[in-house]
Amino acid sequence: MTPYFVIFTLLAVFALIDAFDPPRRQKLFILLFCFVVLALFAGLRMGDRDYYNYVDGFREVERWGMNYSKLDMASYFEPGYNFTAWVTASLTHSPAALFLVVASIAVGLNLSSFKDYSRYFLIAVMLYFVHTFLLRDAMQIRAGVAAAVCLYSLRHVGSRSLAKFLITVAIAVSFHLASLFFVVVYWLYNMDWGRRVWIWIVAVCLAVAFVAPLGHLLTLLPGGGVMQRLLNYTWMVGSEESVGVLANPTILKQLFFVPLIVSLCWLLIWNDFPIVAGRIATFFSVTEVLVVPSFLYLFTPASRPVAALGIVAFAFTVLYLNVRPGANVLEYQNVLFTNN
């Protein structure tokens, strides 16, 4: 697990520098360096549970192109991802090239959005690495690109550019179907609901979570098409893999962050069906790493470096929980240095 902590140490130093408000040009240079490191780290990784499925999919697209009638594993992948694989395969026979391209897109879009949305974007990069990057962008690569595109689309929500927003989300959907749910963000963002309304919404979702979570409803629906893809996972409903409610650290964390209410509510009402809860909530929580740095505004400029130390400590804890033995993140393997 040493590579994870080496990169974290580097990003933690950059995060502390960020708290001192250095010149923006210096921060942009550091951001570019972070992009190169993280894109290479994710793009050259291998060995996780989805890696070989993506390798098989690349080989199929390399042979059959976009002919879905002849694809097997790749038939489960969305057209945007397969098109990226096809273009890459036309240039090289190495699956690692595809992973580098996909990682560069996801990391690049995320870091660009951090830069545009947050004053303390280097702190956001550190927080991104310890959770979102490791669990999504370096493993669930299609979801990683789709979520990065969704985050990028938020600039069109703020400017009320519906057409641009829908086009951008359509690109995200071409990489991961679950990102289709993100379209509701445009209208939710523009709803002028007060705190009391949101409290009632969360209270209702909590009641649903405890009394009748929605996962069991899917087991009653007929299969076919996209629905069949969901029904293939219904064995998870009510299983030990369910996300839970008050025992789920993600839910407990999001209870305190207003910008993550949609993600929170989704996790609550689908808590008995982890793949629906987690896969879709990841799109609704794309701003999570931007929320924590905003707490620095509660401190005076002179005390912000001290507050940043607290954020670094928090990030280290999250990293340790994700990479400790038995956790979700496996030992890092690099395709350049692994005999396979």
Secondary structure by P-SEA (a helix, b strand, c coil): caaaaaaaaaaaaaaaaaaacccaaaaaaaaaaaaaaaaaaaaacccccaaaaaaaaaaaaaacccccccccccccccaaaaaaaaaaaaccccaaaaaaaaaaaaaaaaaaaaaacccaaaaaaaaaaacccccccccaaaaaaaaaaaaaaaaaaaacaaaaaaaaaaaaaaaccccccccaaaaaaaccccaaaaaaaaaaaaaaaacccaaaaaaaccccaaaaaaaaacccccccccccccccaaaaaacccccaaaaaaaaaaaccccccccaaaaaaacaaaaaaacccccccccaaaaaaaaaaaaaaaaaaaacccccccccccccccccc
